[in-house]
Amino acid sequence: MKILITLFLLLTYINASTLNLSMSSSPSRLNPILANDTASSQISDWLFNGLFKYDKDGKPTEDLALSYKFETNTKLIIKLKKNVKWHDGVEFTAQDVVFTYNTILDPKVFNSIKSNYKEVQSVKALDDYTIEIIYKKAYFKALEIWMVGILPKHLLKDEKNLMTSTFNKNPIGTGPYVLDSFKIGQDIKLLANDNYFEGRPKINELLYKFIPDTNTSFLFLKQKKLDLSGLTPLQIDRQIDEEFKQSFRIIEKPSFSYTYVGLNLKNEKFKDIRIRKALSLAINRQELVDILFFGHGKICNGPFLPGSFAYNEKVKTTQQNIPEAKKLLKQLGFDKNNPFTFEIVTNTGNDTRINAAQILQYQLAKAGIKMKIRVMEWQAYLNTIVHPRNYEAILLGWSLSLMPDAYPLWHSKSDKIGSFNLVGYSNPEVDELIEKASLTINREKLSKTYKKIFKKITDDIPYLFLYIPNSISVVNNKIKNVQPAFTGITHNQKDWIKP
């Protein structure tokens, strides 16, 4: 009996571990359909589940869904897992899914995801564990839109105003962790869900320490007060020692973002593709990566995420070729006495981007190109330069997604104020391919179409694609079962063990 008690106490001690994390800002609403900021999304992801999720390789897989089937191109039947409990012990059913869909579309609920459901005609519960979704037409994001966290109908059905609901500070989900405490500007503690349908997480607590200052966060990490964090290239290259490297496992992968120079294609200066090609040939992208990130990054070859189904690996990196750039410029009447001149505008608050502009200025000068740099405050930059298209060239970044949607950036109909085709790109072939892809539910066919879109866009050079910085994560070396993957390291956090 004493042996059993000792074993129980030992197991309790092992399970009572805490994973120490940090956040630089407080969440606004811990509600998956309202979580627009990073902190809110980060915490909500531990508390809620969608019908689907991405697996470690970035492919859609079931979460609350047990199985799914397209009975036609526009009719999706989803079977739900049984015995899934909300954190308060009430059973999850199909009615919660229908309720969540209706809440997302509720005009009184302001969120950024309504447009994802524009092709949905109806959502119906056939029984407690079966959902029927009818689309207006075949929709390439038919599964992905159901990765949003599902809300509990039994708690929110009588809520008059979800935007100000106390639920947003005291959420009840189905996720692997339960909220213990949350106050604005303070630490947030999450406790393991004993009844989680995929099994109780092995780490008992997640403690998000509120550390607004990045230098303080780095100090906490070096003092081993954090178990998981990110590092900048400067920190990993110049500011950590051997003891740190022995205490933490360093995991690097390309981030889900890129930086580019957008060329205003409606400006006479950039209408001839030979100019755009000359600019591209004058740039040494690897030098940008080496100087800006100490090599902790990679060259960006095009608009979609490397390693994803949409990436075209046959598109090769444009290598710097100054003689060829000069040759193209000479064809257009530009030389030492009549240099090609343009202005690039970027924003304050991003030293990396400003440094990139200065390196580009130096590189382009080798080909006889004179590039002026203007730096503006972020909001003024957006409101007076970017959105009104009041520029010759801009230096900006863009987030990459596992399920890209080419329409907002690359379709000619998105070339309007308020949309994101900022450079005025227009190619009828690309338009046709984007429209074709949007009606494709077969992943292999979608991949082939998106790779064609990738190739045509890069051939047209509407952007000078520059670089993708690495995401550098460090995790306490004592934590077991950490498995780096394409989507990151926390995909299997439920199985982590911290002695």
C-alpha positions in Angstrom: 0.0 0.0 0.0 2.8 2.4 0.9 4.4 1.7 -2.5 1.2 2.5 -4.3 0.8 5.8 -2.3 4.5 6.7 -3.1 3.9 6.0 -6.7 0.8 8.1 -6.8 2.6 11.0 -5.1 5.5 10.7 -7.6 3.1 10.7 -10.6 1.3 13.7 -9.1 4.5 15.5 -8.7 5.6 14.8 -12.3 2.2 15.9 -13.6 2.1 19.0 -11.5 4.7 20.7 -13.7 4.3 24.2 -15.2 5.2 25.4 -18.7 6.5 28.9 -18.3 5.7 31.2 -21.3 5.5 34.9 -22.0 3.3 37.4 -23.7 4.1 41.0 -24.6 0.5 42.2 -24.6 -2.7 41.4 -22.8 -5.5 39.5 -24.7 -8.6 41.6 -25.5 -11.2 38.8 -25.8 -10.7 35.1 -25.2 -13.3 34.2 -27.7 -12.2 32.4 -30.9 -14.4 34.3 -33.3 -13.4 37.7 -31.8 -9.7 36.9 -31.2 -8.1 39.4 -33.6 -4.9 40.1 -31.8 -2.0 37.8 -31.3 -2.3 37.4 -27.5 -6.0 36.6 -27.7 -5.5 34.0 -30.5 -2.6 32.5 -28.6 -4.6 31.9 -25.4 -7.8 31.0 -27.2 -6.1 28.2 -29.1 -5.5 26.3 -25.9 -9.1 26.7 -24.8 -11.1 25.9 -27.9 -11.2 23.4 -30.8 -12.4 23.7 -34.3 -14.0 21.0 -36.4 -10.7 20.7 -38.2 -7.1 21.7 -37.6 -3.7 21.5 -39.4 -1.6 18.5 -38.7 2.2 18.8 -38.2 2.7 18.8 -42.0 0.3 21.6 -42.6 -2.5 19.4 -44.0 -6.2 19.7 -42.8 -7.2 16.9 -40.4 -10.1 16.2 -38.0 -10.3 17.9 -34.6 -13.9 17.9 -33.2 -14.9 16.2 -36.4 -14.7 12.4 -36.5 -15.0 12.1 -40.3 -16.2 14.0 -43.3 -17.4 13.4 -46.8 -18.2 15.5 -49.8 -21.4 13.9 -51.1 -21.2 16.4 -54.0 -18.9 19.3 -54.7 -21.2 21.6 -52.7 -22.5 19.3 -50.0 -20.3 18.4 -47.0 -21.4 15.9 -44.3 -19.4 16.0 -41.1 -19.7 13.4 -38.4 -18.7 14.7 -34.9 -16.8 13.0 -32.1 -19.0 11.8 -29.3 -18.3 12.2 -25.5 -16.6 15.6 -26.1 -17.3 17.7 -23.0 -17.2 21.5 -22.5 -15.1 22.6 -19.6 -18.2 22.8 -17.5 -19.1 19.1 -18.2 -21.9 19.7 -20.7 -21.7 17.6 -23.9 -20.6 19.1 -27.2 -23.1 18.5 -30.0 -23.9 19.6 -33.6 -26.2 22.4 -32.2 -23.0 24.2 -30.9 -21.6 24.2 -34.5 -24.8 25.7 -36.0 -24.9 28.2 -33.2 -21.3 29.3 -33.8 -21.9 29.7 -37.5 -25.0 31.9 -36.9 -23.1 33.9 -34.3 -20.2 34.6 -36.7 -22.8 36.0 -39.2 -24.7 37.9 -36.7 -24.6 41.6 -37.8 -24.2 42.7 -34.1 -21.0 40.6 -33.8 -18.0 42.4 -35.3 -15.3 40.0 -36.4 -12.7 39.7 -39.1 -13.8 36.2 -40.4 -17.3 36.8 -41.7 -16.1 36.9 -45.3 -14.7 33.3 -45.0 -18.3 32.1 -45.0 -19.6 34.0 -48.0 -19.9 30.8 -50.0 -21.8 28.9 -47.3 -25.5 28.6 -48.2 -26.7 26.6 -45.1 -25.5 24.8 -42.0 -27.8 22.2 -40.5 -27.7 19.7 -37.7 -29.0 16.4 -39.1 -28.7 14.9 -35.6 -26.6 15.5 -32.4 -23.5 14.3 -34.1 -24.0 15.1 -37.8 -23.6 18.4 -39.6 -24.7 19.1 -43.2 -23.1 22.1 -44.9 -24.3 23.3 -48.3 -22.1 25.7 -50.3 -23.3 28.0 -53.0 -20.6 26.6 -55.2 -17.6 24.4 -54.8 -15.3 26.2 -52.4 -11.5 25.5 -52.1 -11.5 26.5 -48.3 -14.5 24.3 -47.5 -12.6 22.6 -44.6 -10.3 25.4 -43.5 -13.1 27.8 -42.5 -14.2 25.2 -39.9 -10.9 25.5 -38.1 -12.4 28.3 -36.1 -13.0 27.5 -32.4 -16.6 26.4 -31.7 -18.7 28.2 -29.1 -21.0 26.7 -26.4 -24.6 27.3 -27.3 -25.9 26.4 -23.8 -23.9 29.3 -22.3 -24.3 32.0 -25.0 -27.8 31.4 -26.6 -29.4 34.1 -24.5 -26.5 36.5 -24.6 -27.7 39.9 -25.8 -24.3 41.4 -26.7 -21.4 39.0 -27.3 -19.0 41.9 -27.9 -19.3 42.9 -24.2 -20.1 39.5 -22.7 -18.4 38.3 -19.6 -17.7 35.1 -21.5 -14.9 36.8 -23.3 -13.0 37.1 -20.0 -14.3 33.8 -18.6 -14.4 31.4 -21.6 -15.6 27.8 -21.6 -14.2 25.7 -24.4 -13.5 22.1 -25.2 -9.7 22.5 -25.5 -6.8 20.8 -23.7 -6.5 23.6 -21.1 -9.0 25.5 -18.9 -8.7 29.2 -17.9 -7.8 29.6 -14.2 -7.3 33.3 -14.1 -7.3 36.3 -16.4 -6.9 40.0 -15.6 -5.7 42.7 -18.0 -2.0 43.4 -17.7 -1.3 40.4 -15.5 -0.1 36.8 -15.8 -2.5 34.2 -17.2 -2.7 30.7 -15.9 -4.2 27.7 -17.7 -4.9 24.4 -16.1 -4.9 21.0 -17.8 -8.3 19.7 -18.8 -8.8 16.4 -17.0 -11.6 15.5 -19.4 -10.0 16.4 -22.6 -11.3 14.1 -25.4 -7.8 13.4 -26.7 -6.4 12.7 -23.2 -5.3 15.0 -20.4 -2.1 17.0 -21.2 0.9 15.7 -19.3 2.0 19.3 -18.3 -0.4 20.5 -15.6 -0.2 24.2 -16.0 0.6 26.8 -18.7 1.7 30.1 -17.1 1.8 33.1 -19.5 4.0 35.7 -17.8 3.0 39.3 -18.9 6.3 40.8 -20.0 5.8 43.9 -22.3 9.5 44.6 -22.7 11.4 42.3 -25.1 14.7 42.9 -23.2 13.1 41.8 -20.0 11.7 38.7 -21.7 15.1 37.8 -23.0 16.6 38.3 -19.5 13.9 35.9 -18.0 14.8 33.4 -20.7 18.5 33.5 -19.8 17.6 33.2 -16.1 15.6 30.0 -17.1 12.4 31.6 -15.9 10.8 30.7 -19.2 10.6 27.3 -20.9 9.7 28.3 -24.4 10.3 31.5 -26.2 11.6 33.1 -29.5 15.0 34.6 -30.2 16.1 37.2 -32.7 19.0 36.5 -35.1 21.1 39.0 -33.1 20.4 37.3 -29.8 21.2 33.8 -31.1 24.3 34.9 -32.9 25.8 37.4 -30.4 24.0 37.3 -27.1 23.8 33.7 -25.8 26.6 31.5 -24.4 27.4 27.8 -24.2 25.5 27.4 -20.9 22.4 28.7 -22.6 22.8 26.3 -25.5 23.2 23.4 -23.1 20.0 24.5 -21.3 17.8 25.1 -24.3 17.1 23.3 -27.5 17.2 25.7 -30.5 14.8 25.1 -33.3 14.9 27.1 -36.5 12.4 27.1 -39.4 11.3 29.6 -42.0 8.7 32.0 -40.6 5.3 32.4 -42.2 6.0 35.8 -43.6 8.0 37.6 -46.3 9.3 41.1 -47.1 9.0 42.6 -50.6 9.3 45.7 -52.7 6.0 46.5 -54.3 6.2 48.4 -57.6 3.4 50.6 -58.6 2.5 49.1 -62.0 0.3 52.0 -62.9 3.3 54.3 -62.7 5.0 54.8 -66.1 8.3 54.0 -64.6 7.5 50.4 -64.0 5.2 49.5 -66.8 8.0 48.0 -68.9 8.9 44.6 -67.5 12.5 45.1 -68.5 12.8 47.8 -65.8 11.3 45.4 -63.2 13.7 42.7 -64.4 16.7 45.0 -64.2 15.8 45.9 -60.6 15.4 42.3 -59.7 18.8 41.4 -61.3 20.5 44.2 -59.4 19.6 42.8 -56.0 21.7 40.3 -54.0 19.1 38.7 -51.9 21.5 36.3 -50.1 23.5 39.4 -49.0 20.3 40.8 -47.5 19.7 37.6 -45.5 23.3 37.5 -44.4 23.5 41.1 -43.2 20.0 41.5 -41.8 19.6 38.1 -40.1 23.2 36.8 -39.8 22.1 34.1 -42.3 19.1 33.1 -40.2 16.6 33.3 -43.1 16.1 32.4 -46.7 15.5 34.0 -50.0 11.9 34.5 -51.0 11.1 33.3 -54.5 7.4 34.1 -54.8 4.0 34.7 -53.1 3.2 31.4 -51.4 4.7 29.5 -48.4 7.8 27.3 -49.1 6.9 23.7 -48.3 3.2 24.2 -48.8 1.1 22.7 -51.6 1.0 26.0 -53.4 4.8 26.6 -53.5 6.4 26.0 -56.9 9.9 24.6 -56.3 10.7 24.9 -60.0 10.9 28.7 -59.7 14.5 29.4 -59.1 16.1 32.3 -57.2 17.0 35.3 -59.3 20.8 35.7 -58.9 22.4 39.1 -58.9 23.7 39.9 -62.4 24.8 43.6 -62.7 26.0 43.4 -66.3 22.6 42.0 -67.4 20.8 44.7 -65.4 22.8 47.4 -67.0 22.2 45.9 -70.4 18.4 46.0 -69.9 18.6 49.6 -68.6 20.7 50.7 -71.6 18.0 49.2 -73.9 15.6 51.6 -72.2 17.9 54.6 -72.5 19.3 54.7 -69.0 23.0 55.0 -68.3 25.5 56.8 -66.1 24.4 60.2 -67.5 20.7 59.4 -67.4 20.2 57.0 -64.4 16.9 55.3 -63.6 15.7 57.0 -60.4 12.8 56.1 -58.1 11.7 56.5 -54.5 10.9 53.8 -52.1 8.8 54.4 -49.0 8.7 52.4 -45.8 7.8 52.8 -42.1 9.3 53.6 -38.8 9.2 51.1 -36.0 10.9 48.4 -38.1 14.6 48.8 -38.1 15.1 45.6 -40.2 13.0 47.1 -43.0 14.8 50.4 -42.9 18.2 48.6 -42.9 16.9 46.5 -45.9 16.1 49.7 -47.8 19.6 51.1 -47.2 21.2 47.8 -48.4 19.0 47.8 -51.5 20.0 51.4 -52.2 23.7 50.3 -52.1 23.1 47.2 -54.3 21.0 49.0 -56.9 23.6 51.8 -57.2 26.1 49.2 -58.6 23.8 48.9 -61.6 23.6 52.7 -61.9 20.1 52.9 -60.3 19.4 55.7 -57.9 16.9 54.8 -55.2 15.7 57.4 -52.8 14.4 56.4 -49.4 11.5 57.9 -47.4 10.6 56.7 -44.0 7.2 57.5 -42.4 5.3 56.8 -39.2 3.2 53.6 -39.6 -0.4 55.0 -39.6 0.6 58.0 -41.8 2.4 55.5 -44.1 -0.7 53.3 -44.5 -3.2 56.2 -44.8 -1.4 58.6 -47.1 0.9 56.3 -49.1 -0.1 52.6 -49.2 -3.9 52.5 -49.3 -4.2 55.5 -51.7 -1.5 54.0 -53.9 0.4 57.2 -53.7 3.9 55.9 -54.3 6.4 54.6 -56.8 7.6 51.7 -54.7 6.9 50.5 -51.1 8.8 48.2 -48.8 6.4 46.0 -46.8 5.9 42.6 -45.4 3.1 40.0 -45.8 2.0 37.0 -43.7 2.0 33.6 -45.4 -0.8 31.1 -44.8 -1.0 27.3 -45.0 -4.1 27.8 -47.2 -3.3 30.8 -49.4 -6.0 32.8 -51.1 -4.6 34.5 -54.2 -7.7 36.6 -54.8 -7.1 39.5 -52.4 -3.6 40.3 -53.6 -3.4 39.1 -57.2 -6.8 39.2 -58.8 -7.5 42.4 -60.9 -10.8 42.9 -59.2 -8.9 43.4 -55.9 -7.2 46.5 -57.5 -9.3 49.0 -55.6 -9.1 51.2 -52.5 -9.6 49.1 -49.4 -8.3 45.9 -51.1 -4.8 44.4 -51.0 -3.8 44.4 -54.7 -1.7 47.4 -53.8 0.5 47.4 -56.9 -2.3 47.3 -59.5 -1.4 43.9 -60.8 -3.5 42.6 -63.6 -3.1 39.4 -65.7 -6.2 37.8 -67.3 -4.6 34.3 -67.1 -3.9 34.7 -63.4 -7.5 35.9 -62.9 -8.8 32.8 -64.6 -6.6 30.5 -62.6 -7.6 32.1 -59.3 -11.3 31.7 -60.2 -10.7 28.1 -61.3 -8.8 27.3 -58.0 -11.6 28.8 -55.9 -14.0 26.1 -57.2 -11.5 23.2 -56.6 -12.0 21.0 -53.6 -9.5 18.4 -54.8 -6.2 19.2 -53.0 -4.0 17.8 -55.8 -5.7 19.8 -58.5 -5.6 22.9 -56.3 -1.9 22.4 -55.9 -1.3 22.3 -59.6 -3.3 25.4 -60.2 -1.7 27.4 -57.5 1.8 26.4 -58.7 0.8 27.8 -62.1 -0.3 31.0 -60.4 3.0 31.2 -58.5 5.0 30.9 -61.7 3.0 33.5 -63.7 3.2 36.0 -60.9 6.9 35.6 -60.5 7.4 35.9 -64.3 5.5 39.2 -64.3 7.7 40.7 -61.4 5.0 42.8 -59.8 7.0 42.5 -56.5 10.7 42.2 -55.9 10.4 39.3 -53.5 13.2 39.6 -51.0 13.5 37.3 -48.0 11.8 35.1 -45.4 13.3 35.5 -41.9 13.7 32.3 -39.8 11.5 31.7 -36.8 13.9 30.8 -34.0 12.3 29.0 -31.0 14.1 27.8 -27.9 12.6 25.2 -25.5 13.8 23.9 -22.2 16.1 21.0 -22.8 14.6 19.0 -20.0 11.2 18.9 -21.7 10.6 15.5 -23.4 8.6 14.6 -26.5 9.2 17.9 -28.3 8.9 17.2 -32.0 9.7 20.0 -34.5 7.5 20.1 -37.5 6.5 22.2 -40.5 3.8 23.9 -38.5 5.9 24.5 -35.4 6.8 22.8 -32.2 3.6 23.0 -30.1 1.5 20.7 -32.4 2.0 17.8 -29.9 2.3 19.9 -26.7 -0.3 17.6 -25.0 2.4 14.9 -25.0 5.2 17.0 -23.6 6.6 16.0 -20.3 8.5 18.4 -18.0 10.2 16.6 -15.1 
